[in-house]
């Protein structure tokens, strides 16, 4: 079961690029990496998912090195509305249709004007 | 689609009472997840269903907790008897499959006095 580790909190000024790194040292071959965003009093919301190298969508980029033991969520030019908790999730398939879903503790991003 | 629907949104009860949380997943989704979120423990997966069948309930804290999914459009999480340490936000999420994007409901905020 892949356990994830990420920083507890980060601060950034508006307009800056923010990179949040998640460690998942014992990730398995078939595991995917997914990032979610959570605002206060709301459920988490999907941001991006990847397996290896780089994935980009309209919201963020996800960088995964060759050894896949970590991943970095990159948010370009953050705004105040990006203040939230960001979770790194490793989807570990354990056979027979069973997935072990492990959320990290989350990184609280505070964007400062 | 209205998204994942949870009820009630807030629940206050006294220790020893039975609590039933309800969830309606997004139509067409085959997987349903129950999570619990607290400040101390973060976001924990309690149980997940695939095609109405419980696949992994290893996260259910103890026998006081039970979950059912009688059909594809409804699930319940029951706590009997409830204890103050069960106070948390309980989220329900659904997805097209085990490793697909999860869509979270707004959560039920439970307070056990």
Interface residues (C-beta under 8 A of the other chain):
Chain A: X32 X34 X36 X41 X42 X43 X44 X45 X46 X49 X87 X91 X93 X94 X96 X97 X98 X99 X100 X101 X102 X103 X104 X105 X106
Chain B: X4 X33 X42 X43 X44 X45 X48 X50 X55 X56 X91 X93 X98 X99 X101 X102 X103 X104 X105 X106 X107
